[in-house]
Every structure is written in structure tokens, then in C-alpha cells.
């Protein structure tokens, strides 16, 4: 990677970590906010849903803005807005103002993923490795969010956490406006060359052939997002119930950190293995790990939960790479927008689905149901692999027939 690409990866990594720090700060401060405002858990949960839907729903318009304005402008808007709205959340006098602030914050943060990922996909030669580093940063942000939020809440109060992150977001907006990156004006410069898939060379992509696999990838994002939201919401409770009441949150942090390693491995492998073959292979290992995590207890549960998180996040760079491969020309941003709406927006129902099973039975039942959703995701990735092999077979036959012409 050249210095400009390294700067781009460094910026997007810091930005991705900050997005997930802000995403999980409110859940980390939930009990303190409930006590401050005197609200019930059902109200605080509704506020979390408001944020989640806003976070997911802005991804689609963000994708169109990226294709029209370029990633740089959208990233500046995302973090400038996040800075202002984090201050609004920190100043909220009641739950109504908090709802408005969280909704606005979710909308601002939701602009990030289509912009950041399309920038990496189009401006970094070693795309898979760059997506891996990007994912690592997001996992680190998720893991550190409770420590930073609770630490500032204990030292000062819960509002200080949002003021601190507002300052971080403002710095990122300023950095995006002033740092030189491998982009020309407001339009990303595609620098992908010899490492790009065959379909991105020569005469470009055959959009009519790639639309069906792109829809399959979108469907996989919905199901994978359902698993993510359900697992991330109830993993601490699951570990508290079946491992240790006091240390469940700490074990959840350890599991999320293994996800960072998984992101790096997935990104590295995606440089060497065809993505359509890699996705089902990783998924087939993740399903039994999640089932075992649902059924075990004690130290084996911590181990299997960590293995599941590791494998789940190892597949993220793979699927993000597939979006870049299948996106129509000039529509990379909006393709990422749709994928993240599918994952964070539609997939946010995973929290409700898992919660219903927790309320009716327990967290074990919820994780078994999430295993079923994950199994369907793997089935879709197998379909994607079969479709890719058929395309390659047709292409080979066509080339052979062409070579045989006089």
C-alpha cells in the first residue's frame, strides 16, 4: 500500500471505531439514564429502537449521496452531524428531547458505512485487507464503548460520555475536510487493478448477470443482521446467566475482541480465495459454534461464544467485498446503502425476535433460533457459490468456442 492508501485506511478505521463507540454508548449507560430521568425499561428500550431504526434507515439515502457527491462530503456531513447531535443528547433535559437527539444521532451515524466502505472499495488496491482492518477497528470500538462510557459516567456523569464523543466526531469531520487522500475532487479514483475479479476487467461487469447474486447477498445481509442484533443484545445476559453473574459483561467484551481478529483473518483470506467459496466455508463453521454456545455453560460457553463471534466477523469483509464486486457501475455507494439498511435496519428485528424467546423461555432458546437464521444465511451463500461457478463455467465454454472459430 502507498502512503495515501495507508492514510485512507487509518482515517476510515478511526471513523468506524467512533461510529460503533457512539452506537453502543447509550446501551452502556442505560441504567444510569433510566435513574436520571425516572423512566421504565420499556421506555428506554423504545428509545434504543428509535436510534436503531434511524441508524439503519439513513443508509439508503447515504448511498445515493455517495454516488452523487462523493464519499468525502458525506463523511464530513456524517461526523459534523454526529458531533452536534451528541451534544444535544448530552444536554437532553427529558426523555422526549433524548428521543429526538438519539434519532438525529442515528441518522447521522447511518451515513457512515456506505461512504466509508465505498471509499475503501474504490480507492484501495488490497481491498480485502483494507476491509479487514476497517472491521477490526469497528470491533475494537464496540468492545471499548462500555469501558469508556461507564468510566466517564463514574468519573463525571453519563452526559460527559456524549460530550467526549462529540469532540472526537468533530475532529474526524475536520480531518476528512483537510487530509489528502487518494481521491480526486469529490469523486473516488478507482485504483483496483490486477487484484480485481475477472468480471471487473476487460468489458466491465455484465449487470444483468450480477443482479440475481446481488439480491441473494442483500437477503443474506438481512438474515445476518438479524443474528447480529439478537446475539449482540443478549450475549451479556446469556453469559451472566450461564457463566458468571458479575463477569458476564467482561466475557462479552473478550468475545467481541476475538471478532476483531476474525475481521483481519477474513480480510486476509479474501485476498487469496474467491469470495463465493469463502463465504459458505466460514458460515458452515459458525453455525455449530452458535448452537454449542446456546447449549453449553461455564468456561466452554465462553470459548464457543468467542469462536462464534470470531467466525461471524470473519465473514464480514467477505460479504462487504461481494457487494463491491456485484454493484452496478456507478452505484457502489447506493449498493452499500441498501446492504446496510438490510443489515442494521431490517436486521434490527433480531432484537425483538430474540427478546420474545428470552421472555417466553430463556437466552438458550433465543440463541438456538438465531442459529436457524444463521443456517439460512449459509444456505444463501451456498446458492451464491453455485451461481458463481455456473457463470465461470459458461464463460469458459464461451472462450473455448471463440478460440475454435476460424
N, C-alpha and C positions, 0 to 999 in steps of 0.2 A: 504494500500500500504506500502511496506517496503521502507527503506531509498534509496536503489538503484533504485527502480522504481520511487520514487519522484525525484531523481536527473535526471533520464532519461526524465521525463515529463518536468522538469524545463528547461533542455537543449533544447529539441525539441520545447518547447513553445517560448523560446528566438530566436531560429533559424527561426521558422515560422514567427514571428513578423518581423525579419530582412529581410526575403525574400520579404514580402509584402511592407515593407518600401522602399526597393530598386525598387520593381515593380512600385510603384506609384510616385517615386521621379521625374522621367522625366516628366510625365504629369503635376505634380505640378509646374514644372519650365519651362513649355513650352513657355510662352510668353517672359520670360527673355532670353531663349536660342535663340528664333527667333530674338529678338532685337540684341543680341550679334553677331550672325552670319549673320544677314540680310537675313534670309530665309523666304519663304512664308509658310502659314499654311499647304498647300498641301504637302510640303517637310517635315515639322515637323511631320505631320500625317503619312507620309510614314515611317519615322524613328521609330515611335511608333509601326507600323505594323511589321517592321523588328524585333524589340525587342519581340513583342508578339508571332510571329511565332517561333522564336528561343526558347523562354521560353517554348512553348508547345511541340516543336518537339524533344527536348532532353529528354523528359520524358520516351519515349520507350527505347532508349539505356540505360538510367539510371536504368530502371527496370531490364534489363538483367545484368547490372554491379552489382546491389544489390544482385541478386541471385548468382552471381559468386564470388564477392569479399566481400560481407557483407556490411551492412549499414554504419559502422564506416568509412571505407575507402572512400566510395562515398561521405559522408558528409564532410570529410576533403577536398576532391578534390573540392566539390561544393563551400565551403566558401573560400578556398585559391584562387580559380579561381575568385570568386566574388570580393575579396579584390584587386587582381591585375588589373582586368578589370574595377573596379570602379575608380581606379587611372587613367587608360587610358582614361576613359570617361571625368574625371575632367581635364585632360591635353589636350583634343582634340582641335586642332587649327582651324578646319573647320568641315563642315557637313559630309564630307567623312570619316574623322577619327572618328567622333562621331558615324556614322553608324556602323563602324567596332567595336567600343567599346561597343555599345549597343547590337549588335548581340552576341558578346562574353559574355557579362554580362547575356543576356537572356539564352544562352546555359548553363552557369554555374549555374544560379539560378534554371533552369529547372531540374537539378539533384536532387534537394532537396525533393520534395514531395514523389516520390517512396521510397526514402531512409528513410525519417523521419516517414512516415506512416507505412511502413513495420516493422520498428523497434518497434513502439508502438503496432502494431497488434500482434507481435510475442513475445514481451518481457514484456507486462504489463497485469496483471490478470484482472483488471477492465478496459477492453478495451474501452467501451463506454464512461466512464467518462474521461479517458485519451484523447480520440479523441475530447471530448467537450472542455477540457482545451486547447488543441492544437488549435482548431478552434477559441477560444476566443482570443488567442494571435495573430492569423493572422488578425482578425478583428481590434484589437487594433493597430496593425502595419499599416493597411490600413487607419485607422482614423487619426493616428498621422503623417503619411507621409507628407501631405500638411503643417502642422504646423512646423515640423522640417525643411523641405526643404526650405520653404519660409522664416522662421526665420533666418536660416543661410545665405540665399541669401541676405536678407535685412542687416544683420549684417556685412557680408563679401562680398560674391558673390555666384553665383549659383554653381560654381565649388567646393566650400567648402562643400556643402552637400554631394557630392560624395566622397570627401576625408574623411569626418567624417564616412560615412557608410563603407568605405573601412577598416577603423580601427576596426569598430565593427565586420565586417566579418572576419578579421584576428584573432581577439580574439576568435571568435566562432570556427574557424578551430583549433586553439591551444587548446581550451577547449576539443574539441572532441578527439584530439590526446592524451590528458593526463588524462581526467576524467574517473574514474572507473564507468562503467555502467553494467547492468545485461546482458552482452554479453560475450561469451567465445571465445577468439581469434578474428577471423573475422566473425564468424557465430553466428547469433542470437540464443539465447536459448529460445525455446517455453515454456512459463510457464503457458499458459492458461489451466485451469483445470475445476473445476465444473461449471464455468460460460459460457463455450463454448457451442455452439448449438449442438443438438443431432448428426448432421451429422459429427461433428468433433471428435466424440468419437468412441469407440469400433473399428470397422474395417476401420475407416477413411472415407474420402469423396468418394462418387461414382461420379467420374469425368464426366462420360458420362451423368449423370442426371443433373449435375450442369452447363454444358456448355451452354445450352439454356438460363437459367436465367442469367448467366454471360453476355451473349451477350445482353440481354434486359437491364441489368444495364449499359453496355457500351453505348447503344443507349440513355439511359436516361442522361448519363453524357454529351453527345454531345448537346442535347437539353437544358439541364440545364446550360451548359457553354455558349450557345448562349444567353440565358436570362440574365445570369450574366454579360457578356461582354457588351451587349446592355444597360442594366439598369445602370451598374456602370459608363458607359461612359457618358450617357445623363441625369442621375439623377440630377446633379448640375444645368444643363441648364434648366431642367424641373421645378425645384424648383425656380430658378431665374425668370422664365417667369410667373409662376402661383402663386408664394407666395411673394417673395421679391427679387428685382434685386441685392441688395447689400449683402443679408444674405443667398442666395441660397447655397453657399458652406458650410456655417456653419450648415445649416439644413441638408445637405448631411452627414456631419460628425456625427451629432446626430443620423441619421438613421443608419449609419454603426456601431455605438456603440451599438445600440439595437441588431444588428446582433451578437455581442459578447455574449449577454445574451441568444440569441436563440441557439447559439452553445452549451452553457452549459446546457440548458434545453434539447436539443436533445440528447446530450451525456448521461445525467442522465436517460432520458426515455428509451434509447436504452439498458440500463442495466436491465430494468424491463419488456419491451414489445417486442414481436417478431418484428424484423426489417421489415419484409414484410408487417406486419399490420400497423406499424407506418408510413412508407413512404407515402402511399396514404392518410392517415388521415391528416398529416401535409400539404401535397400538395393540398388537397381539400380546405383547409382554405386559402392557399396562393393565389390561382387563383382569387377569388373575391376581395381580398385585392389589388392585382395588377391592376385589372380592375378599382376599385374605385380610386386608385392613379392616373390612367390615366385621369379620368373624373372630379375629384374634383379640388378645388383651395383653397388657403389660409390655415388656420390652419388645417382644415380637411385633406388636402392633406399631410401635414407634418405627421399627425398622421397615415394615411393609408400607406404612404410610409414607415414609421418606422415599422408598423405591417408587411408589406410585407417583408422587409429586415429581421425582426426577424424570420418569418416563413421560409423564403428561407434558411437562415443559420442554422436554427434548423434541417433541413433535411440533412445537410452536414455530421455530424457524423453518421447518419443512413446509407447513401449510402456508405460512406467510410468503415463502418462495413460490409456491404453486399459484398464489394469487397474481404475483408479478409475471409468471410465465403465461398464464391464461388470459390476463386482462387484455381487452382490445387496445389497439394502438391509440394513444392519446387519452386513455381512460384509466390509467393506473391509479390515480388518486380516487376516483369515484368507485373503482373496484375494491380498493381497501376500505372506503367508506361503507360500502354495502356489507363487506365481511365483518367489520367491527360493529355495525348495527346488529348484524345477525348474532354475533357473539355476546356483546355486552348489553344490547337492547333486548332482543328476543330471548337470548340465553339467560337473562336475569330472572326468568321464571323458575330457574333451578332452585333459587332460594325458597320460593313458595312451595314448589313440589316437594323438596326435601323437608321443609318445615312441617308440611302436612303429615308426612310419615313419622317424623320425630314426635309430633303431638299425639299421633294415634298409637305408635309403638315406641321406637327409640331410634337413636342415631344409627344403630346397626341396620335397621330396616331402610333408613334413608340411603345409606351407602350402598346397599345391595341394589336399590332402584337406580342409583346413579351408575352402577356397574352395567346395568342393562342399556342405559343411554350410551355409555361408552362403547359397548359391544356393537351397537348400531352404527356408531361413528366409524369403527374399524371396518364394518361391512361396506360402508360407503367408500372408504379408502381402497378396499379391495376392488370395488367396481371401477374406481378411478384408474387403478393399476391395469385392469383388464382393458379398459378403453385406450390407455396409452400404448399398450402392447399391440393392440389391433391397428392403431394409427401407424406405428412403426412398421408393422408387417405390410400394410398397404403401401407405405412409402417405399419400402424395399422392393416390393413387386413392381411398382411403377418405375423405379430406377432401373431394374433389370430389364423390363420391357423396352425402356427407352434406349438402353445400351445395345439391345439386339436389333434396333432399326438400322437399315442400310444408310 
